[in-house]
Amino acid sequence: MSQAPDAPLIAIPSNLNRSALTLNGSSNHYDFIIIGGGIAGLSAAYFLSQQARVVVLEKEAHCGYHSSGRSAAVFIEAYENAPVCTLTQTSKPFFLTPPDGFTDYPLMHVIGGLTVIKPDQERAAQDYLEQWSELCPHMARIDIEDMCGHVPLLRRERMVDGIFDPLLHAIDANQLLQSYRRSIKRRGGQIITGVELDSARYKDNIWRCGWGAESASAPVLINAAGAWANTVAEQCGVTPMPLTPCRRSAAVIPAPPEAASWPMVRSLEGELYFKPEQPGLMVSPQDETPSPACDAHPDDMDLAIALERFQEVCSLPIQRIHRSWAGLRTLTPDRLPIIGPATPGEHFFWLAGQGGFGVQTSPGIGQLVAATLLDQQKIPAELQAKRFS
């Protein structure tokens, strides 16, 4: 990704982790306050805590309650656009070989990905492969026989062939979240849950955040509040960004035991996916319905559409739904994350808009945040918050 030619976006004190221990005798002063304990906030806190004192303030009773805990949690390199693909590929070494002591269990495993091509989509399928050929050369067209070898219950008459991605992985999102959390605490970082911010103001080069009788202060505030990022910005007196929370619904349906070894199956037009999820298959219509920031619930119509689309390509009978849920993915107009301050020198650092790819890019984005704030590395121009200011 291209690098911006600007001067450093934020001037960070050079004595991090030493002078931050007290401010006027207070032990609640930090190098960085991070608002939001989802995958974005925890990954940033993890990488920053290697050299700095951080505190994560989370509104809910536990971290990852909203989008991060409701994600399909897959690692797809050919996703969205080239910058997102680069962030994903940058994250891959971390997932495959986590740092010593980070986790006792694998963070992801290969399941493969199969994209279904219908009779009127052959030109679009070729365009798709050409678009991703340089960044993802491992993807290839496969015929009906090979497709049914992966998923025997596919309806052959509804498709001409498919695209197979042998490197698509399933991510253990809960293990990832908990490993970030444990590592942050081992390094002396603080994670405070159940925080309803009463105030947040920047004065004398310090952010001061208050909730109830408690408070925290730091020279830099990182807004990783997901669907609530603009709410946090307004509380801080900062101009909101073009962020749109969107609901996505999903359900788990019963499936035969052999479905546990199926790849993730997707439609080329982005209207359906299904993948193994205990105790059956997770099915989603890939909806993106604009929504206020809230505790999202699945829409019955969206679920009905998902099941109808599923049965158009798969002959597995659907007798019931085991469970269903919804989460919010927060999107920007260009479908890229917003990272950094909106104006150079501003100590309000945006970390939002990772709609749909926050889990798979979290190590790469977390490393980028830490490199920017600790080592003055420039944020790629296409990701900078100031592109919308």
N, C-alpha and C positions, 0 to 999 in steps of 0.2 A: 504494500500500500504506500501511496505517496506520503511524503512528510511535509508538514507545513513549514514555511520559512520563518515563522514569527519568532520573536524572543520568547523566553520562558513565560508560560501563562500565569504561574503563581510563584511568588517569591516566598519560599519556605525557610523558616529559621534553620540554621545549620547545626544547632545543638539539640536536635531531637532526642527524646528519651532520657535526657539528663535534666534540663530545666523544666520539663513538663511535669515533674513529680509534684510540684507545689506551685501555687499561685496565691500569694498573700496567705500562706499557711494552709491552703486547702489541698486535699488529696483528690479532688474531683476535677482536676485540670488535666487535659490530654493533649496529644498532638493533633488528633483527628476525632471529630464526632461523626459517626455514620448513622444516618436516619434510615432505618429499614433493615430487618434481619432476614431478608430472603436471600436467594442465591447470589444476587449482585452485591449486597451489603456484606455478607459473610466472606465472599471470595476477596473483596477489596480489603476487608479487615485482616484476613489471613495473611496476605502478602505484605500489607503495611506493618503488621505486628512483628515482622522479622527485625525491624529497625526502629519502630515507633510505638508510642503508647496510644491505644485506640479504645474507644467505647462505642458499642453498637446499641442504639435505642430502638426497640421493637414494640409496636403498638399492641400486638396480640400476646397471648399467654405463652406462646412458644414460636420459635423461628420457623420460617418456611411454611406458614399456615395457609397462605393464599396461593398464588401462581406456582411458586417453587415446589410446593408439596403436591400439586395436582397436575404436574407436567407429564406428557407421554415419555419424557426422558430418553430420547434416542440421540445418537451421534451420527448426523448426516452431513457429510462433507459437501455434497452438492445441494446446498440449501440457500435459498433466497437470492444471493448475489455474491460477487467476488470478494468484497470486503468481509462479509460474514463467513464465507468459506475460509478466508485467510485466518480469521480469528479462531475458527473451529480447528483448523490444522495446527495452529500455534498451540492449541490446548491439548492436542492428542498425546504428546509425550508425557504430560502430567497424568492423564488418565491411565495410560498403559504402564507407566513406571512411577507411581506416586513417591514422594519423598519418604525416607525412612521414618517410621513411626506415625505416618499420617493415617493409615488404615491397615487393619489386619485382613481385609477382604478385597477382592478385585472390585474396581470401580465400574468396569464395564466389560461386556462380552459380546462377541460377534453373533448377530442373528441374520444378517443379510437383508437386503431390501429389494422388493420386486415392484416395478411400476408397470401397470397394465396399460396396453395400447389398444384402443378400439379401432374398428375399420376406417373411420374418418380421421384418424389422428396420426397417420404414418408420417406425414410431412412435419407435423409438430414434434413428433418423437425424434426425428432426425435433427431438427433444429435444437432440441433440448440436448442431445448428445454432443452436437458441435459446440454449443455454448459452454459445456462443462468439460470438453475433451482435454484441454490443457491442464486444468486444475485437478481433474478427477479421471485420469486415463484408465482406471480400473473398471469403469462401468461399460457394459456392452449389451447389445441386443441379444435376446435368446428366443427360441421358438416355443410353440405351444407345448411340445412334449417336455421340454426342459422346465417350463413354467409349472406344468402339472406335476412334474417330479418334485418340485418344491411345495406346491399347494394342490393336492390331488382333487379338491372339491371346487376348483375354479370352473366356471361355465365357459367351455371352449368356444361356443358359438358366439360369445359376446366380445371376443378379442382376436387380434391377429398375431400378436406376439408381445414381448415385454422387454423392459430394460432391467438388468440385474446389477445390483451394487453389492459386491461381496464384502465390503468393508463397513457396512452399516452396523452400528453397535447399539445395544441397549445399555443405558446408564442406570446404576443404582443411585437414584437421586437422594434417597434418605440417607444412605451411607455417606454420600458426598457431603450433604448438609451437616451431618453429625460430626464428620471428620474435620470439616472447617471449624465447627464450633469448639470441639475439644482442643484443637491446636491453638486457636486464639486464646483460650483460657490458660493453657499451659504456658504461653508466652507472657502472661500477665494482662492480657486484654480483658476488657469487661463487656459482658452482654447483659443488658437490662431489658426485661420484658414487661409487658403491661404498662407501657409508657404512653400516656396521653399528654402531648406537649401543651403546656399553657402559654409558653412564651419562647421566642427565639429571636435574638437581636445581636447585631454586630456593632461593637463599640470599642474604641481604643485598641483596634486590631485583634479583638478577641470575640468569638461567638460565645454567647451564653444562652443555654437552653434550660428551661425550667419545667418541671411537672410536679404538681403537689408541693411537698416540702423539699423535694430533691432538685438538684441542678448539676450541670456539667458545663465545662468551658474548654475551648480549644481555638487555635488560630484558623483552622479550616473545618468547614462543615461539608460533608459529602451527602448529597441527596440521592439515596438508593431506595426510595419509598415505593417503587413500582407504580401501580395504578394511582397511588396517592401522591406522586411526585409533585404535581402542580399544587396540590393542597399544602404540602410542606413549603414549596416555594412562596406561596402567598403568605403563609405564616411568618416567613423570614423576610418579607418585604421585597421579594425577587420576582421579576416578570416571568409568568408561566411560559412554557414551551408548547409547541404543537404536538401534544401527546394524547392519544386516544385509547383508553382502555376498551378492549373488545372481549366479549364472552366467547368461550369455546366449550361445547358440551361433549361428553363422552359417556360410554356405558361399557360394562363387561357382560358378555353373553356366554352361555355354556358352549363348550366345544369338546370334541373327542380328545383323548390324551395325546394323540400324535400331533395335535395342533400346537403343542408346546415347542415343537421344533420347526414350525413354519417361520419364514421370514416376515418382516413387516411388508404389507401390501398397500400400495397407494395408487390412486388414479392420477393420470397425467395432468388432468385439468385441476387438480387440487380440491376435489369435492368429497374425498373419502380416504380414510386409511383404517387398517386394522392390523393388530399385532398380538402376539401371545401376551397374556396378562392373567395371572392366576385369579380364578380357577377356570379360565377359558380364553376368550379373545376380547381385547379392547377395541371398540369401534367408535369412530368419530366422523361427523360430516365436514370437519375442518372449517366450521363456521367462524366468522369474525364479526359478531354483532356488536356495534358500539354500545357501551354501557357506562353508567356512572361507576365510580370506584365503590365497590361493595363486596360483601361476602356472596360471591356468585353462586347461582343454582342452575341446574340444567333446564333447558327449555324442552317441553314435551314434543313440540313440533320438530325441533332440531333432531331430537333422538329418533323420532319416527322417520324423518328423512334419511338419517344415517343407516337405519336398519333396512329401509327400502333400497338404498344404493348398494348396501352390502349384498342383499339377495339378488341384485342384478348381475353380480360378478361371481358369487359364491353360492353353491347349492346347499350349504349347511342350513337345516331348518332352525328357526329361532322360536323357542318355546317360552322363554322368559328372560328378564334382565336380572342379573345378579345384583348389580349396583350401578348407580350413575352419579355423575358429578359435573361440575363446571369450574373453570378457572378464568382469570382475566389475563390476557396478553396485551401489553401496552405498546402501541405502534406509533412510529413517526411517519411523516409523509413519504420519506425515501426508504423506509424500512431498514434503517440503520440506527444503531444506538446513539445516544447523546452523551458525550463524555467531556468533562472539563468545565471551566467557567465560561459564561456567555461573553464576558469581556475580559481582556488581559488584566491581571492584577486583582480580580475579584476573588474572594476567598470562599465563595459558594460554588461547590464543585458538583456538577450534574453527573449522575450515573443512572441513566434511565433509558427506556425505549428498547429493551432487549426482547421485543415481542416474539416469542416462540423459539428463541435460540439462546436464552439466558443460561440454561444448564450446560449445554454443550460448549459454550464459549467462556464459561466462568473462569477457568484458569488463565486463559489468554487475556481476558479483559481485566481480571484482578492483577495480573503481572503488569499490564499497561498502566493501570492506575498507580500502582506502587512506583513504577519507573518514572512516571510523570511527576509525582509528588515528592519522591525522595531523591531522584537523580536528574530531574529537569529534562527528561526525555520528551520530545515533542509528540503530541497526539496527531495521528494521521488526519489530514485536513477534512476528509470526508466523514469523520466521526466527531469532530469538534462541535461543542455546543454553540459556538459563535456563528455557525452556518445558518442558524435560525434567528440570530439576534438582529 
